[in-house]
């Protein structure tokens, strides 16, 4: 008997294996959805949030889209806020995922950096976000 892998659950499991708190952003034909995933694996803040996230992800497997994962690290750096106050900001890893034809594929850290550091309207380079490290999610 051939074991079939549910790509939605596989992607969720891969995300949950990343330690720490995360912010997930889904972008598809239905718009953009952001959802928090806590370090304990809790998706959103109510059971309905988790089901909504899974439903949106399943729909994206059919219609296509993209997903970013902003993983917060335990390392913090001190930065000056716009109001002049000094604050502690966590370093973050940023991952990207393409969703197409019922499956998902990690986006390389180089491609993520190029996309993240370019103005989408003008094509001009943007200053990289401080304390952000581009990374690549490993497919299972």
C-alpha positions in Angstrom: 0.0 0.0 0.0 1.4 3.4 -1.0 1.3 6.0 1.7 0.1 9.4 0.4 1.3 12.5 2.0 -1.1 15.4 2.7 0.9 18.4 1.5 -1.1 20.8 3.8 -0.2 18.8 6.9 3.3 18.2 5.7 3.9 22.0 5.4 2.2 22.7 8.7 4.4 20.0 10.3 7.5 21.5 8.7 6.6 25.0 10.1 5.8 23.6 13.6 9.3 22.0 13.7 10.9 25.4 13.6 11.5 26.5 17.2 10.2 29.7 18.6 7.3 32.0 17.8 6.4 32.6 14.1 4.3 34.9 12.0 3.0 33.2 8.9 1.8 35.3 5.9 -0.3 33.6 3.2 -0.8 35.4 -0.1 -3.1 34.1 -2.8 -6.0 35.0 -5.0 -8.2 35.5 -1.9 -5.8 38.1 -0.5 -3.4 38.0 2.5 -3.8 36.2 5.8 -1.4 36.6 8.7 -1.4 34.2 11.6 0.7 33.7 14.7 2.1 30.3 15.6 3.4 30.1 19.2 6.5 28.2 20.2 4.2 25.6 21.8 2.6 24.9 18.4 -0.6 26.8 19.0 -1.9 28.2 15.7 -3.7 31.5 16.2 -5.6 32.3 19.4 -8.7 30.2 19.1 -9.4 26.8 17.6 -11.3 28.6 14.8 -8.1 30.3 13.8 -6.3 27.0 13.3 -9.1 25.6 11.2 -9.3 28.8 9.1 -5.6 28.7 8.5 -5.7 25.0 7.4 -8.7 25.8 5.1 -6.9 28.7 3.5 -3.7 26.7 3.0 -5.7 23.8 1.5 -7.4 26.2 -0.9 -4.0 27.6 -1.9 -2.8 24.1 -2.8 -5.5 24.2 -5.5 -5.2 27.9 -6.6 -1.5 28.7 -5.9 0.1 31.4 -3.9 3.0 32.0 -1.5 3.8 31.9 2.1 6.4 33.5 4.3 7.5 32.4 7.7 9.0 35.0 10.1 10.7 33.0 12.8 11.6 34.9 16.0 15.0 33.9 17.5 15.9 34.1 21.2 18.8 36.5 20.3 17.8 40.2 20.7 19.6 43.4 19.8 19.0 46.9 21.0 17.7 49.4 18.4 16.5 53.0 18.6 12.7 53.2 17.9 11.3 56.1 15.7 10.4 57.9 18.9 14.0 57.8 20.1 13.5 55.2 22.8 15.9 52.3 22.9 14.2 48.9 22.6 15.2 45.3 22.3 14.2 43.6 19.0 14.5 39.8 18.3 16.6 38.7 15.3 14.4 36.8 12.8 14.8 34.2 10.1 12.7 34.7 7.0 11.6 31.7 4.9 9.5 31.7 1.7 7.4 28.9 0.1 5.8 28.7 -3.3 2.5 26.8 -3.4 1.5 25.5 -6.8 -0.2 22.4 -8.4 -1.1 20.8 -5.0 2.4 21.0 -3.6 4.9 23.3 -2.0 8.5 24.2 -2.6 10.9 26.2 -0.5 12.2 29.5 -2.0 16.0 29.8 -1.8 17.4 32.3 0.6 19.0 34.2 -2.3 15.7 34.6 -4.1 14.0 35.7 -0.8 16.6 38.3 -0.3 16.3 39.6 -3.9 12.5 39.8 -3.6 12.5 41.3 -0.1 15.1 44.0 -1.0 13.5 45.3 -4.2 10.7 47.8 -4.7 8.0 45.8 -6.5 6.8 48.9 -8.5 10.1 50.4 -9.5 12.5 47.5 -9.4 14.9 49.7 -7.4 16.9 48.1 -4.5 15.7 48.6 -0.9 17.8 48.7 2.2 17.7 45.3 3.9 15.6 45.0 7.0 17.9 45.1 10.1 18.2 41.9 12.1 16.6 39.8 9.4 18.4 36.7 8.2 17.2 35.1 5.0 16.9 31.3 5.2 15.6 28.3 3.3 13.0 25.9 4.6 14.0 22.3 4.0 11.4 20.1 2.2 11.0 16.8 3.9 
